[in-house]
Amino acid sequence: MNLTKSSSTICFEADTIQSDLVVLAELYICMEELFHSPLTQKTLVHYISEWKTSGRSILWVSYIA
């Protein structure tokens, strides 16, 4: 069994990891923009107030910065 990798394979893997990290960072930015958008905030406030008035318990972690 040959466990060594060629430098071209390692370089390709590093490029793939870097590319995937860029995509992940872009997704994070999009999700953060979505969470902080006025419509999302308004919707969250609406649903939280409904939960509170219904008497049901809710686990809420504040994300609003």
Steps between C-alpha positions, in 0.01 A plus 500: 500500500647833395406769754687788339313763306636693209543875540241559227240303699576694817483828309164400349365410844619833643334687213178306557504576872570867436221519243256330737596740780429797273156358422437440870600859582265633230217288641571631850483861377171433319347338809617785722343754262178297503491484880556873530254606231205708623243254366664206677521696825134601470398140434701371795344756733154401374553128559665554838205709616260229379693236694499714814126566484421134428652392830738257332860497605765597249874471508632824359862592447543867421692555180411864447822701508 
